[in-house]
């Protein structure tokens, strides 16, 4: 889960989004999204797919299964 947290933080910063903006896209509250970035919670499958779509990467990349 640590790889996931690092990758979504890095992708969010590269895209110039705030945590609140990403939480809105996911349809969750900002504190819930913050827990994703801090390895305190795991996203639902639906939110994992939304994150991959938002950043135009694969779910495998977000989970650390691939390097691209």
The first five atom37 places (N, CA, C, CB, O) and aatype in JSON, in Angstrom:
{
  "aatype": [20, 20, 20, 20, 20, 20, 20, 20, 20, 20, 20, 20, 20, 20, 20, 20, 20, 20, 20, 20, 20, 20, 20, 20, 20, 20, 20, 20, 20, 20, 20, 20, 20, 20, 20, 20, 20, 20, 20, 20, 20, 20, 20, 20, 20, 20, 20, 20, 20, 20, 20, 20, 20, 20, 20, 20, 20, 20, 20, 20, 20, 20, 20, 20, 20, 20, 20, 20],
  "atom_mask": [
    [1, 1, 1, 1, 1],
    [1, 1, 1, 1, 1],
    [1, 1, 1, 1, 1],
    [1, 1, 1, 1, 1],
    [1, 1, 1, 1, 1],
    [1, 1, 1, 1, 1],
    [1, 1, 1, 1, 1],
    [1, 1, 1, 1, 1],
    [1, 1, 1, 1, 1],
    [1, 1, 1, 1, 1],
    [1, 1, 1, 1, 1],
    [1, 1, 1, 1, 1],
    [1, 1, 1, 1, 1],
    [1, 1, 1, 1, 1],
    [1, 1, 1, 1, 1],
    [1, 1, 1, 1, 1],
    [1, 1, 1, 1, 1],
    [1, 1, 1, 1, 1],
    [1, 1, 1, 1, 1],
    [1, 1, 1, 1, 1],
    [1, 1, 1, 1, 1],
    [1, 1, 1, 1, 1],
    [1, 1, 1, 1, 1],
    [1, 1, 1, 1, 1],
    [1, 1, 1, 1, 1],
    [1, 1, 1, 1, 1],
    [1, 1, 1, 1, 1],
    [1, 1, 1, 1, 1],
    [1, 1, 1, 1, 1],
    [1, 1, 1, 1, 1],
    [1, 1, 1, 1, 1],
    [1, 1, 1, 1, 1],
    [1, 1, 1, 1, 1],
    [1, 1, 1, 1, 1],
    [1, 1, 1, 1, 1],
    [1, 1, 1, 1, 1],
    [1, 1, 1, 1, 1],
    [1, 1, 1, 1, 1],
    [1, 1, 1, 1, 1],
    [1, 1, 1, 1, 1],
    [1, 1, 1, 1, 1],
    [1, 1, 1, 1, 1],
    [1, 1, 1, 1, 1],
    [1, 1, 1, 1, 1],
    [1, 1, 1, 1, 1],
    [1, 1, 1, 1, 1],
    [1, 1, 1, 1, 1],
    [1, 1, 1, 1, 1],
    [1, 1, 1, 1, 1],
    [1, 1, 1, 1, 1],
    [1, 1, 1, 1, 1],
    [1, 1, 1, 1, 1],
    [1, 1, 1, 1, 1],
    [1, 1, 1, 1, 1],
    [1, 1, 1, 1, 1],
    [1, 1, 1, 1, 1],
    [1, 1, 1, 1, 1],
    [1, 1, 1, 1, 1],
    [1, 1, 1, 1, 1],
    [1, 1, 1, 1, 1],
    [1, 1, 1, 1, 1],
    [1, 1, 1, 1, 1],
    [1, 1, 1, 1, 1],
    [1, 1, 1, 1, 1],
    [1, 1, 1, 1, 1],
    [1, 1, 1, 1, 1],
    [1, 1, 1, 1, 1],
    [1, 1, 1, 1, 1]
  ],
  "atom_positions": [
    [[0.82, -1.19, 0.0], [0.0, 0.0, 0.0], [0.87, 1.26, 0.0], [-0.94, 0.0, 1.2], [0.42, 2.32, -0.44]],
    [[2.09, 1.15, 0.48], [2.97, 2.31, 0.52], [3.28, 2.82, -0.88], [4.26, 1.96, 1.25], [3.34, 4.03, -1.11]],
    [[3.47, 1.91, -1.82], [3.74, 2.31, -3.21], [2.56, 3.07, -3.76], [4.04, 1.08, -4.09], [2.73, 4.1, -4.42]],
    [[1.35, 2.58, -3.51], [0.14, 3.25, -3.97], [0.08, 4.68, -3.43], [-1.11, 2.46, -3.53], [-0.16, 5.62, -4.19]],
    [[0.29, 4.83, -2.15], [0.23, 6.16, -1.52], [1.25, 7.12, -2.12], [0.45, 6.04, -0.02], [0.93, 8.27, -2.4]],
    [[2.46, 6.64, -2.31], [3.5, 7.48, -2.89], [3.15, 7.88, -4.32], [4.86, 6.76, -2.87], [3.35, 9.03, -4.73]],
    [[2.62, 6.93, -5.08], [2.32, 7.22, -6.48], [1.16, 8.2, -6.63], [1.99, 5.94, -7.21], [1.22, 9.09, -7.47]],
    [[0.12, 8.06, -5.83], [-0.99, 9.01, -5.99], [-0.6, 10.4, -5.52], [-2.22, 8.52, -5.22], [-1.07, 11.4, -6.07]],
    [[0.26, 10.48, -4.52], [0.76, 11.78, -4.07], [1.59, 12.42, -5.18], [1.6, 11.64, -2.77], [1.4, 13.6, -5.51]],
    [[2.49, 11.67, -5.75], [3.35, 12.17, -6.82], [2.52, 12.59, -8.04], [4.38, 11.11, -7.23], [2.74, 13.66, -8.61]],
    [[1.58, 11.76, -8.43], [0.74, 12.08, -9.6], [-0.12, 13.31, -9.35], [-0.16, 10.88, -9.95], [-0.29, 14.15, -10.24]],
    [[-0.66, 13.43, -8.14], [-1.49, 14.6, -7.82], [-0.68, 15.88, -7.91], [-2.1, 14.45, -6.42], [-1.14, 16.88, -8.47]],
    [[0.52, 15.85, -7.36], [1.37, 17.05, -7.41], [1.77, 17.39, -8.83], [2.61, 16.85, -6.54], [1.78, 18.56, -9.21]],
    [[2.12, 16.37, -9.63], [2.49, 16.6, -11.03], [1.33, 17.22, -11.81], [2.94, 15.29, -11.68], [1.54, 18.06, -12.69]],
    [[0.12, 16.79, -11.49], [-1.06, 17.3, -12.2], [-1.5, 18.66, -11.68], [-2.21, 16.31, -12.07], [-2.29, 19.35, -12.33]],
    [[-1.0, 19.05, -10.52], [-1.36, 20.35, -9.95], [-2.72, 20.37, -9.27], [-1.34, 21.39, -11.03], [-3.34, 21.42, -9.14]],
    [[-3.19, 19.2, -8.84], [-4.47, 19.11, -8.15], [-4.28, 19.23, -6.64], [-5.18, 17.79, -8.49], [-3.24, 18.87, -6.1]],
    [[-5.3, 19.75, -5.98], [-5.31, 19.74, -4.52], [-5.96, 18.43, -4.06], [-6.07, 20.99, -3.94], [-6.62, 17.74, -4.84]],
    [[-5.77, 18.12, -2.8], [-6.42, 16.93, -2.26], [-7.94, 17.07, -2.34], [-5.99, 16.7, -0.8], [-8.64, 16.1, -2.6]],
    [[-8.43, 18.28, -2.11], [-9.88, 18.52, -2.18], [-10.41, 18.28, -3.59], [-10.21, 19.96, -1.73], [-11.49, 17.71, -3.75]],
    [[-9.67, 18.7, -4.6], [-10.11, 18.49, -5.98], [-10.2, 17.0, -6.31], [-9.16, 19.19, -6.94], [-11.17, 16.55, -6.93]],
    [[-9.19, 16.24, -5.91], [-9.2, 14.81, -6.19], [-10.33, 14.13, -5.42], [-7.85, 14.17, -5.83], [-11.01, 13.26, -5.96]],
    [[-10.54, 14.52, -4.18], [-11.63, 13.95, -3.39], [-12.97, 14.21, -4.07], [-11.64, 14.54, -1.97], [-13.84, 13.33, -4.09]],
    [[-13.15, 15.39, -4.62], [-14.39, 15.71, -5.33], [-14.59, 14.81, -6.54], [-14.39, 17.18, -5.77], [-15.7, 14.33, -6.79]],
    [[-13.52, 14.59, -7.3], [-13.59, 13.7, -8.46], [-14.02, 12.29, -8.03], [-12.23, 13.65, -9.19], [-14.8, 11.63, -8.71]],
    [[-13.49, 11.85, -6.89], [-13.8, 10.52, -6.39], [-15.15, 10.43, -5.7], [-12.72, 10.08, -5.44], [-15.68, 9.33, -5.49]],
    [[-15.72, 11.58, -5.36], [-17.01, 11.6, -4.66], [-16.88, 11.23, -3.2], [-17.96, 10.65, -5.33], [-17.79, 10.66, -2.6]],
    [[-15.72, 11.59, -2.61], [-15.49, 11.32, -1.19], [-15.07, 12.62, -0.5], [-14.41, 10.22, -0.99], [-14.8, 13.62, -1.16]],
    [[-15.03, 12.59, 0.8], [-14.59, 13.77, 1.56], [-13.06, 13.82, 1.57], [-15.16, 13.73, 3.02], [-12.39, 12.8, 1.46]],
    [[-12.54, 15.04, 1.71], [-11.09, 15.24, 1.69], [-10.36, 14.4, 2.74], [-10.79, 16.7, 1.89], [-9.32, 13.83, 2.42]],
    [[-10.85, 14.31, 3.99], [-10.13, 13.48, 4.96], [-10.0, 12.02, 4.52], [-10.84, 13.54, 6.3], [-8.99, 11.37, 4.82]],
    [[-10.99, 11.52, 3.83], [-10.9, 10.14, 3.32], [-9.8, 10.03, 2.28], [-12.24, 9.7, 2.71], [-9.05, 9.05, 2.28]],
    [[-9.71, 11.02, 1.41], [-8.65, 10.99, 0.4], [-7.27, 11.12, 1.05], [-8.86, 12.12, -0.64], [-6.32, 10.46, 0.63]],
    [[-7.15, 11.96, 2.05], [-5.88, 12.15, 2.75], [-5.39, 10.81, 3.31], [-6.02, 13.19, 3.89], [-4.19, 10.53, 3.3]],
    [[-6.32, 9.99, 3.8], [-5.93, 8.68, 4.32], [-5.36, 7.79, 3.21], [-7.14, 7.99, 4.97], [-4.49, 6.97, 3.49]],
    [[-5.83, 7.95, 1.99], [-5.23, 7.2, 0.86], [-3.76, 7.58, 0.72], [-6.01, 7.48, -0.47], [-2.9, 6.71, 0.57]],
    [[-3.47, 8.88, 0.76], [-2.1, 9.34, 0.58], [-1.21, 9.01, 1.77], [-2.08, 10.84, 0.35], [0.01, 8.92, 1.63]],
    [[-1.8, 8.82, 2.94], [-1.03, 8.52, 4.15], [-1.01, 7.04, 4.49], [-1.59, 9.3, 5.33], [-0.6, 6.66, 5.59]],
    [[-1.44, 6.2, 3.57], [-1.51, 4.74, 3.78], [-2.43, 4.35, 4.92], [-0.12, 4.19, 4.04], [-2.26, 3.28, 5.51]],
    [[-3.39, 5.2, 5.24], [-4.31, 4.9, 6.33], [-5.58, 4.21, 5.89], [-4.66, 6.15, 7.03], [-6.35, 3.72, 6.73]],
    [[-5.81, 4.17, 4.58], [-7.02, 3.53, 4.06], [-6.76, 3.09, 2.62], [-8.24, 4.49, 4.13], [-5.92, 3.64, 1.92]],
    [[-7.51, 2.09, 2.21], [-7.43, 1.61, 0.84], [-8.66, 2.06, 0.08], [-7.28, 0.06, 0.8], [-9.76, 2.04, 0.64]],
    [[-8.51, 2.46, -1.17], [-9.68, 2.9, -1.94], [-10.54, 1.71, -2.35], [-9.25, 3.68, -3.18], [-10.08, 0.57, -2.41]],
    [[-11.79, 2.01, -2.64], [-12.65, 1.0, -3.23], [-12.14, 0.72, -4.63], [-14.14, 1.45, -3.24], [-11.36, 1.49, -5.18]],
    [[-12.58, -0.37, -5.21], [-12.2, -0.69, -6.57], [-12.64, 0.42, -7.52], [-12.8, -2.03, -7.01], [-11.9, 0.79, -8.42]],
    [[-13.84, 0.93, -7.32], [-14.34, 2.01, -8.17], [-13.45, 3.25, -8.08], [-15.78, 2.38, -7.77], [-13.16, 3.87, -9.1]],
    [[-13.02, 3.6, -6.88], [-12.16, 4.77, -6.72], [-10.76, 4.52, -7.25], [-12.1, 5.18, -5.26], [-10.11, 5.45, -7.73]],
    [[-10.3, 3.31, -7.17], [-9.0, 2.96, -7.75], [-9.03, 3.18, -9.26], [-8.62, 1.5, -7.41], [-8.09, 3.72, -9.84]],
    [[-10.1, 2.75, -9.88], [-10.26, 2.94, -11.33], [-10.39, 4.42, -11.67], [-11.49, 2.16, -11.85], [-9.81, 4.88, -12.66]],
    [[-11.13, 5.17, -10.87], [-11.27, 6.62, -11.1], [-9.91, 7.32, -11.01], [-12.25, 7.24, -10.08], [-9.61, 8.2, -11.82]],
    [[-9.09, 6.92, -10.06], [-7.75, 7.51, -9.93], [-6.9, 7.18, -11.15], [-7.06, 7.02, -8.65], [-6.2, 8.05, -11.67]],
    [[-6.94, 5.94, -11.59], [-6.18, 5.55, -12.78], [-6.64, 6.35, -13.99], [-6.34, 4.04, -13.05], [-5.81, 6.81, -14.79]],
    [[-7.94, 6.53, -14.14], [-8.47, 7.32, -15.26], [-8.08, 8.79, -15.15], [-10.0, 7.19, -15.33], [-7.72, 9.42, -16.14]],
    [[-8.16, 9.33, -13.95], [-7.82, 10.74, -13.73], [-6.4, 11.04, -14.15], [-8.02, 11.11, -12.26], [-6.14, 12.06, -14.79]],
    [[-5.48, 10.16, -13.8], [-4.07, 10.38, -14.09], [-3.59, 9.68, -15.36], [-3.24, 9.92, -12.92], [-2.41, 9.75, -15.71]],
    [[-4.51, 9.01, -16.05], [-4.2, 8.3, -17.3], [-3.05, 7.31, -17.12], [-3.84, 9.31, -18.41], [-2.09, 7.28, -17.9]],
    [[-3.17, 6.52, -16.08], [-2.22, 5.44, -15.79], [-3.02, 4.17, -15.55], [-1.3, 5.78, -14.55], [-4.25, 4.22, -15.43]],
    [[-2.34, 3.05, -15.49], [-3.03, 1.79, -15.23], [-3.2, 1.58, -13.72], [-2.26, 0.62, -15.85], [-2.47, 2.15, -12.91]],
    [[-4.16, 0.75, -13.38], [-4.34, 0.35, -11.99], [-3.09, -0.39, -11.53], [-5.6, -0.54, -11.83], [-2.66, -0.22, -10.39]],
    [[-2.51, -1.2, -12.41], [-1.28, -1.9, -12.06], [-0.17, -0.93, -11.68], [-0.82, -2.78, -13.24], [0.59, -1.19, -10.75]],
    [[-0.07, 0.2, -12.38], [0.94, 1.19, -12.04], [0.67, 1.75, -10.64], [0.95, 2.34, -13.08], [1.58, 1.84, -9.82]],
    [[-0.57, 2.12, -10.37], [-0.9, 2.67, -9.06], [-0.58, 1.7, -7.93], [-2.37, 3.05, -9.01], [-0.17, 2.11, -6.85]],
    [[-0.76, 0.43, -8.19], [-0.53, -0.58, -7.16], [0.92, -1.05, -7.08], [-1.41, -1.76, -7.4], [1.27, -1.86, -6.23]],
    [[1.76, -0.53, -7.98], [3.17, -0.89, -7.94], [3.5, -2.17, -8.67], [3.61, -1.01, -6.53], [4.58, -2.73, -8.5]],
    [[2.58, -2.65, -9.49], [2.83, -3.88, -10.24], [3.56, -3.63, -11.54], [1.53, -4.58, -10.53], [4.14, -4.55, -12.11]],
    [[3.56, -2.38, -12.01], [4.27, -2.0, -13.22], [4.92, -0.64, -12.99], [3.31, -1.96, -14.45], [4.49, 0.12, -12.13]],
    [[5.94, -0.36, -13.76], [6.68, 0.89, -13.59], [6.26, 1.99, -14.56], [8.14, 0.63, -13.73], [6.93, 3.02, -14.65]],
    [[5.18, 1.79, -15.28], [4.72, 2.8, -16.25], [3.22, 2.9, -16.21], [5.19, 2.47, -17.67], [2.64, 3.7, -16.95]]
  ]
}
